[in-house]
């Protein structure tokens, strides 16, 4: 074995060592352009070949090598993004030359890198399901290791959590964790968080959510979300969503629900009967907005169609004439930031509208809003609000005030004049002309476009004209799933949970006031439900009915509320029934595989006040409740078609053929809606 100090002679250069005056052999310089991505390499090679006899000082190859050295480190991204940037840069090089291509790739690569910077780990550790599962397992193991050490040292739950956060980075993955420092004396609250920190399914869920948002934001930054490539969402996100739907459908096919008394329901049938079915979801939304319109007509309110948009700095593209072009003022923020901006401005307006001042009364309004994307993935809101005629001007001015209060620099010229077009792009309020249609007609397209494309066959998307409206629905839905946006939300209307629970009850109740509300919901007349629940002036906390809850423990031993029915109070002189409690979820169900006996409940692991693992007893129920009412009820076989009779009373134009309406006449005392 040679000594470590032994020096070896380079036999290839022995001549140079023997004769220092002898000229050394020059090593061949590698061709840097060979390292370029395929499309870019092809166009650069064409350039070198075309101009090799036309340059005097710098040869085409020298310029190509210099360009290659400048851009080689700009493509360190996932394959789909790298491939797109390669083609886009090659196209820019072919059209505009070296400088424009270099500026293009530098800008795009920086924006893509900014999107990936929101991840606590490098994207290369997160780009496959296997890698994400490995990371979740690693973080869980780290948390458990520090948990064991901290228990030995006698740390409090708060100190233990701070130690785990220091070594695992919990607050980087779950930003809401940063606010937990306000609960220093609540050991139980920290125990719930600790239980999550040592659960690999929690980590995998958190990691997947962050990765989906970051990767889709990066694809959007690269230019893969546009009317020319893939509107609203990237092609990869669309494929992810379709694959997710396929997996869910396959899983649902294999599963069933079994009650404690042996009743079995096919999970697919249960799903199709619920609002998880897009058709049912659309029907419920349409029934609610139709009810709002009917109720507004009865009290003389007018409808306003509102569009709210984030400032221009959140938009990756801007429209110029018929075309979309790059927005040079885009700040690189993801769609989530734009949605938060609109939400914050709306919260300011809502707070101000709810205050009575010397100059104006409290504003009365109700309605719904829809969140949908622009073609570049930036969210905006469409809304229909019903407002008292005397409050229309005040409502509009107040909404414009708070929508233009922030980032106002882009709304005025250098000499201080208002840019009316820019203000209208930020907030647009139109009074709906009833001669052209009502609020339902205005909002129906947005509801259908964001759910299942009902009655939109054959129509083209006005923004992405190459795509039909039906095809764009998958993109819009995958966009909302990726960023976890709540697409539909009603404002100042009665609780939809109460509405849904009432529709579970199919038998009459002795309390007349309760029965009026129940039948209103059962027949699908949201207008009468709105009226009997107190109307537009009643706060949610003062409405006659509210959901009732029972306390239960989840898998992290956190005490949570589970809905078990309805409760309410109303001073009713007609029958004396003031207080009502109705249980709608008495049966317990468990998920089982078809043809396989249910497995015993798993032991639930948790963290005690000192941080040690304890287990809940096997008698802890993990069954949800079903819709069975055990309140005082009156069976009324003669009136099983009460929904038709009642509907005829309220909307006679829809069911004019129904004649048996004695029950509704007696119940509602001649009350007519319209």
Beta strands, then each sheet from edge to edge (+ up, - down):
strand 1: 255-259
strand 2: 264-266
strand 3: 301-309
strand 4: 317-320
strand 5: 323-326
strand 6: 365-373
strand 7: 379-388
strand 8: 427-431
strand 9: 488-491
strand 10: 508-509
strand 11: 545-553
strand 12: 559-569
strand 13: 579-583
strand 14: 588-593
strand 15: 605-607
strand 16: 613-615
strand 17: 624-625
strand 18: 633-634
sheet 1: 2+ 1- 14+ 17-
sheet 2: 8+ 3- 7+ 6- 9+
sheet 3: 4+ 5-
sheet 4: 10+ 18-
sheet 5: 11+ 12- 13+
sheet 6: 15+ 16-
end
